[in-house]
Amino acid sequence: MSCTSCLTTLEKQSDVPVNKNSQFHFTNGGIYLVFQEYEVSYYAAGNPVVKIPSSVYR
């Protein structure tokens, strides 16, 4: 689902623009936020994915 070379380190909460239209899904390992092209990066990056590990909210 995600490309290791495409992962980006986020420095602050405002780097992740979450709103009512944001796509996400839950797994045993955490929550994945899926962004559309151009929403947070350039088109060639595809659909950037941000993983929030379950250790953050458990």
N, C-alpha and C positions, 0 to 999 in steps of 0.2 A: 504494500500500500504506500509506503513512503520510500524515498530515496535518501540514503544516508548522506550522500554528497550534497543533497539539497537542504539539509537541516541548517537552521539559523539559530544562533544564540540570541535570546531576547533579554534586554537589559531592564526594561520597566513595563509595567502593566499597559501603558498607552501604546506599546509596540504591537499589541494584540487587540485590534478593533472589534470587539464582540458587541453584537446588537441583536434585535429580535429576528433578523434574517440569517444569522450565522448558522452554518451547518455544523453539527457535532454528532459524535456517537460515543457510547460508553463501552469499555471492555474491562476485563478483570484487572488489567494493568494500569488503567487510567482513562482519561477523557481525551478524545481527539477532536480538535477544531480544524475544519477543512475550509480553506478560503478559495475563492475563484481567481482566475487569471486577472492580473492587474490590481486586485484588491489590496494586496500587501507587497507585491513583487512584480517583476516583469513577466511577460507572456511565456517566454521560454522556460521559466521555472515551473510551469504547469500549475497544479493546484497545491499550494503550500499547505502543509499539515503541521499543527503544533500539538505535541503530546503533553498533557498535564498528568504526571505520575500519580497513582492513587495514594502514594505516601504523603502527598501534599495535603490531601483533604480527609484522610482517615485518622 
